Amino acid sequence: MSDVAERLAELRESGLHRRLRLVEGAQGPHVTLDGRPVLLLCSNDYLGLTGHPRVREAAAKAALEWGAGAGASRLISGNMAPHRRLEERLAAFKGYESALLFGSGYLANMGTISALAGRGAVVFSDELNHASIVDGCRLARAETFVYRHGDAEHLAWGLRRAGGRGSLIVSDGVFSMDGDVAPLEDLARLARAHGCRLMVDEAHATGALGPGGRGSVAAAGLSEEVDVVVGTLGKALGSYGAYACASAELRDYLLNTARSFVFSTAPPPPAVAAALSSLELLEAEPARVGRLRANAAALREGLRDEGLGAGGGESQIVPLRVGEAGPTMALCERLLEQGVFAQGIRPPTVPPGSSRIRFSVMATHEGAELRDAARRAGEAARELGLVPAVPLAA
């Protein structure tokens, strides 16, 4: 048996093996999965814009006018009008001077962090930050201090310990697997006090929090105090790609030093045009954000009624913690048998012993079907003997 085969066998035995499932048709509140209709509760298409007719039409028109791809890095083959226009609109939407597009959220975080964190400095990162932030810290030449999740006192201790070497504090705005919001006011206060830049990843906050869906930074009124806001185009904005919003000077610096921007082909024009169309829809129809919040509340209430503790505050990400990987995936499969597709999340995505079902709600779901999904989750958990063993999420 090869080393690869042995490792695969270990993954299967520990309940950590993954496989791809076939979805037929566009993302939406309902999809056909492996030939069966299911309620989709694990998509990040939070506002339901991926399949919107205007978004599809914008992508198709851009493909006909600008082509299917960008051809090269924008520093090599030039800047296209769709990219420049989207950057202008994103900066205005977020309340910043400038924005810079990246190929993905992963590339944006890795490139931005490694560009801003120099040798001899220290980056301060929340322990539950997304893997792209973790890897960005690894690529940076700076030392990394990982502070306890949302713990401003631990962060303050680390900043004092760094003795003035602090360079960058970085945090998710809404944490992708827990759904809770970072203590941004505390982070901004500590950044000011210690002369650090502050960077916030709004991937799961844009379109979901703040005035008109402008994100957690806008919700906290901190746009002028957060140096860099990173976000993706592939979640609430229904397309693909990412961006970093900052001052004009900092944007120019990233354009010249962020390796994941300099050495990557630009996002394809159809994806850029689709994201711009989604942004225009969000600005024109802010009620979508309210529907998303109402749907998240409906699912949480339904889960509580079933005796299942759902964490994550009030965001559209609703984690149901189970504990170990095996029972988590058993619950995931039982839900799927009942027509509810909610993904089981296991290590290394989450720490050992904290596996969970991650429900993610869309604005296009109906309250009644979300309450029904909660009822089915309760039935499945009881059948598997997980109630009251399923703990309340923190």
C-alpha positions in Angstrom: 0.0 0.0 0.0 1.4 3.4 -1.0 1.8 6.3 1.5 -1.1 8.1 -0.2 -3.4 5.0 0.1 -2.4 4.7 3.7 -3.3 8.3 4.4 -6.6 8.0 2.6 -7.4 4.9 4.7 -6.6 6.9 7.9 -8.9 9.7 6.8 -11.8 7.2 6.1 -11.3 5.5 9.5 -11.3 8.8 11.4 -14.3 10.1 9.7 -12.4 12.9 7.9 -12.5 11.7 4.3 -14.3 14.0 1.9 -15.9 13.6 -1.5 -17.5 15.8 -4.1 -21.3 15.7 -4.6 -22.9 16.6 -7.9 -25.2 19.6 -8.0 -27.4 20.0 -11.1 -28.3 23.5 -12.1 -27.6 26.8 -10.5 -27.2 27.5 -6.8 -30.5 28.4 -5.1 -32.5 27.7 -2.0 -33.3 24.3 -3.6 -31.0 22.2 -5.8 -30.8 18.7 -7.2 -28.0 16.8 -5.4 -26.8 13.5 -6.7 -30.2 13.2 -8.5 -32.3 14.1 -5.5 -34.1 17.4 -4.7 -32.9 19.0 -1.5 -33.1 22.2 0.5 -29.7 23.8 0.2 -28.4 25.1 3.6 -24.7 25.1 3.0 -24.2 27.7 0.3 -22.5 31.1 0.8 -24.8 32.7 -1.9 -26.4 34.5 1.0 -28.5 37.0 -1.0 -29.5 34.5 -3.7 -27.8 36.6 -6.5 -25.8 33.9 -8.2 -28.8 32.9 -10.4 -30.4 36.3 -10.6 -31.3 37.0 -14.3 -29.6 40.4 -14.2 -26.4 38.9 -12.9 -26.4 36.2 -15.5 -27.1 38.6 -18.2 -24.3 40.9 -17.1 -21.8 38.0 -17.1 -22.9 36.9 -20.6 -22.6 40.4 -22.1 -19.2 40.8 -20.6 -18.0 37.5 -22.1 -19.2 38.6 -25.5 -17.6 42.1 -25.2 -14.4 41.4 -23.2 -13.8 37.7 -23.6 -13.9 34.7 -21.3 -10.6 35.6 -19.5 -8.4 38.5 -18.7 -5.3 37.1 -20.5 -2.7 37.9 -17.9 -1.8 39.9 -14.8 -3.2 43.4 -15.0 0.4 44.7 -14.6 1.4 42.7 -17.8 -1.5 43.1 -20.2 -3.2 46.2 -18.9 -6.3 47.1 -16.9 -9.7 46.4 -18.3 -12.6 48.8 -17.8 -14.8 46.3 -16.0 -12.1 45.8 -13.3 -11.6 49.5 -12.8 -15.3 50.2 -12.6 -15.9 47.5 -10.0 -13.0 48.7 -7.9 -14.5 52.2 -7.9 -17.9 51.0 -6.9 -16.6 48.7 -4.2 -14.5 51.5 -2.7 -17.5 53.8 -2.6 -19.8 51.1 -1.2 -17.3 50.3 1.6 -16.4 54.0 2.3 -12.8 53.8 1.2 -10.6 55.8 -1.2 -9.6 52.8 -3.3 -10.0 49.1 -3.9 -7.8 46.4 -5.6 -9.2 43.2 -7.1 -7.7 39.8 -6.5 -8.3 36.5 -8.0 -9.9 35.0 -4.9 -10.3 35.6 -1.2 -7.4 33.3 -0.5 -5.1 35.3 -2.7 -6.3 38.6 -1.3 -5.6 37.6 2.3 -2.2 35.9 1.6 -1.0 38.8 -0.6 -2.2 41.6 1.7 -0.8 40.1 4.9 2.5 39.1 3.5 2.9 42.6 1.9 2.1 44.5 5.1 4.1 42.3 7.6 7.8 42.8 7.4 10.7 40.9 8.9 11.2 41.7 12.6 7.5 42.8 13.1 4.6 40.8 14.7 1.2 40.0 13.2 -1.6 39.4 15.6 -4.2 36.9 14.4 -7.4 35.5 16.0 -7.2 31.8 16.6 -10.4 31.1 14.6 -9.4 33.2 11.6 -9.9 31.7 8.1 -7.2 29.4 6.7 -6.3 32.0 4.1 -5.4 34.4 6.9 -3.4 31.7 8.7 -1.5 30.9 5.5 -1.0 34.6 4.9 0.7 34.9 8.3 2.8 31.9 7.5 4.0 33.5 4.3 4.8 36.8 5.9 8.3 37.4 7.2 6.9 38.6 10.5 6.4 36.7 13.7 2.8 35.6 14.4 1.0 35.9 17.7 -2.2 34.0 17.8 -4.6 35.4 20.4 -7.5 33.5 21.9 -10.7 33.9 20.0 -12.3 37.3 20.4 -10.2 37.9 23.6 -9.1 41.5 23.6 -7.3 41.1 26.9 -5.1 38.3 25.5 -4.4 40.5 22.4 -3.5 43.4 24.6 -1.0 41.2 26.5 0.5 40.1 23.2 0.9 43.6 22.0 2.6 44.7 25.2 4.9 41.7 25.0 5.8 42.6 21.4 7.4 45.7 22.7 6.5 48.0 19.8 7.2 45.5 17.1 3.5 45.1 16.3 2.8 45.6 12.6 -0.7 44.3 11.9 -3.8 43.0 13.7 -6.0 40.8 11.4 -9.4 39.3 12.1 -12.4 37.9 10.3 -15.4 40.3 10.7 -17.8 37.4 10.8 -16.2 34.1 11.6 -16.9 31.5 8.8 -17.5 28.4 11.0 -19.0 30.0 14.1 -20.9 32.9 12.7 -20.0 35.3 15.5 -18.8 38.9 15.0 -15.3 40.0 16.0 -15.0 42.6 18.8 -14.0 45.3 16.2 -14.2 48.3 18.6 -11.7 46.6 20.9 -9.4 45.7 18.0 -9.5 49.3 16.7 -8.8 50.7 20.1 -5.8 48.4 20.6 -4.5 49.1 17.1 -4.5 52.9 17.8 -2.9 52.5 21.2 0.0 50.4 19.8 0.5 51.9 16.4 -0.6 48.8 14.5 -2.5 48.6 11.2 -5.9 46.8 11.4 -7.1 44.5 8.7 -10.6 42.9 8.7 -11.8 40.1 6.4 -15.5 40.9 5.5 -16.1 37.8 3.4 -19.1 36.6 5.4 -20.2 40.1 6.6 -20.6 41.9 3.2 -24.3 41.7 2.2 -25.2 40.5 5.7 -24.4 43.1 8.3 -24.3 46.9 8.6 -26.2 49.6 6.8 -27.3 48.3 3.4 -25.1 45.2 3.9 -21.9 47.1 4.0 -20.4 44.8 6.5 -19.3 44.5 10.1 -16.8 47.4 9.9 -19.6 49.8 8.7 -21.9 48.3 11.3 -19.4 49.3 14.0 -18.8 52.7 12.4 -15.1 52.0 12.0 -14.4 52.5 8.3 -12.0 55.4 9.1 -10.1 53.3 11.7 -9.7 50.0 9.8 -6.8 50.3 7.4 -7.7 47.4 5.1 -11.0 45.7 4.5 -10.8 42.5 2.5 -13.9 40.8 1.0 -14.9 38.3 -1.6 -17.1 38.5 -4.7 -18.0 34.8 -4.4 -20.5 34.9 -1.5 -23.2 37.5 -1.1 -22.1 39.1 -4.3 -22.8 35.9 -6.2 -19.7 35.7 -8.4 -16.0 35.0 -8.0 -12.9 37.0 -7.0 -12.0 39.3 -4.1 -10.9 42.8 -3.2 -9.0 44.8 -0.7 -10.3 48.3 0.2 -7.8 50.8 1.6 -6.4 54.3 1.1 -5.1 55.2 -2.3 -1.5 55.1 -1.0 -1.9 51.6 0.6 -3.7 50.3 -2.6 -0.7 51.5 -4.7 1.6 49.7 -2.3 -0.4 46.4 -2.5 -0.5 46.7 -6.3 3.3 46.8 -6.3 4.1 44.3 -3.5 1.3 41.8 -3.0 2.7 38.8 -4.9 -0.6 37.1 -5.3 -1.8 40.2 -7.3 1.4 40.8 -9.2 1.9 37.2 -10.3 -1.7 36.1 -10.9 -4.0 36.5 -13.9 -6.7 39.0 -13.3 -10.3 37.8 -12.6 -12.2 37.0 -15.7 -14.4 39.9 -17.1 -17.7 37.8 -16.8 -17.1 37.3 -13.1 -16.2 41.0 -12.6 -19.3 42.1 -14.5 -21.5 39.7 -12.5 -20.2 41.0 -9.2 -20.8 44.6 -10.3 -24.4 43.7 -11.2 -24.9 42.0 -7.8 -23.5 45.1 -6.0 -25.9 47.3 -7.9 -28.8 45.0 -6.9 -27.7 45.1 -3.3 -27.6 48.9 -3.3 -31.0 49.1 -5.1 -32.7 46.4 -2.9 -31.3 46.6 0.6 -34.4 44.7 1.9 -32.6 41.6 0.9 -30.3 42.0 3.9 -33.3 42.2 6.2 -34.8 39.1 4.7 -31.5 37.3 5.3 -31.5 38.3 9.0 -35.1 37.3 9.4 -34.4 33.9 7.9 -31.4 33.4 10.2 -33.6 34.2 13.2 -36.3 31.7 12.0 -33.8 28.9 11.7 -32.3 29.6 15.1 -35.7 29.8 16.8 -36.7 26.5 15.2 -33.5 24.8 16.4 -34.0 26.1 19.9 -37.6 24.8 19.9 -36.1 21.3 19.1 -33.7 21.6 22.0 -30.7 22.1 19.8 -28.4 25.0 20.8 -27.3 27.0 17.8 -24.5 29.5 18.2 -23.2 32.4 16.1 -25.2 35.3 17.4 -27.5 36.7 14.8 -25.6 36.1 11.5 -26.6 33.9 8.6 -24.1 31.2 9.7 -25.8 28.9 12.2 -23.5 26.3 13.7 -24.9 23.2 15.5 -22.0 21.7 17.4 -21.9 18.0 17.8 -18.3 17.3 18.9 -16.7 14.3 17.2 -16.5 13.8 13.4 -18.3 10.5 13.3 -21.6 11.6 14.9 -21.4 14.8 13.0 -21.3 13.1 9.6 -24.0 10.6 10.7 -26.2 13.6 11.4 -25.3 15.2 8.1 -26.2 12.0 6.2 -29.5 11.6 8.1 -30.5 15.2 7.2 -29.7 14.5 3.6 -31.9 11.5 3.6 -34.7 13.8 4.8 -34.0 16.3 2.0 -31.9 18.8 3.9 -28.4 19.5 2.7 -26.4 21.1 5.5 -22.7 20.3 5.5 -20.8 18.6 8.3 -17.7 20.5 9.2 -14.7 18.6 10.7 -11.0 19.0 11.4 -8.8 20.6 10.1 -11.5 23.2 9.2 -12.4 23.4 12.9 -10.5 22.3 16.0 -10.7 18.6 17.1 -13.7 17.9 19.2 -15.7 20.8 17.8 -17.2 19.3 14.6 -20.5 20.7 13.7 -23.3 21.0 11.2 -22.9 24.4 9.6 -26.2 25.8 8.4 -26.0 28.8 6.2 -29.1 30.7 5.4 -30.1 32.5 2.2 -32.4 35.5 1.8 -34.3 33.5 -0.8 -35.3 30.7 1.7 -38.8 30.7 3.1 -39.3 30.9 6.9 -41.6 27.9 6.9 -39.1 25.7 5.1 -36.4 26.8 7.5 -38.5 25.9 10.5 -39.3 22.5 8.9 -35.5 21.9 8.4 -35.0 22.6 12.1 -37.7 20.1 13.0 -36.0 17.5 10.8 -32.7 18.3 12.4 -34.3 17.7 15.8 -35.8 14.4 14.7 -32.5 13.2 13.2 -30.5 14.2 16.3 -33.0 12.3 18.6 -32.8 9.2 16.3 -29.0 9.2 16.6 -29.1 9.7 20.4 -27.5 13.2 20.1 -30.1 15.0 22.2 -29.5 16.3 24.8 -25.9 15.4 24.1 -25.6 18.1 21.5 -24.1 21.0 23.5 -25.1 24.6 23.3 -22.7 26.4 21.1 -20.7 29.2 22.7 
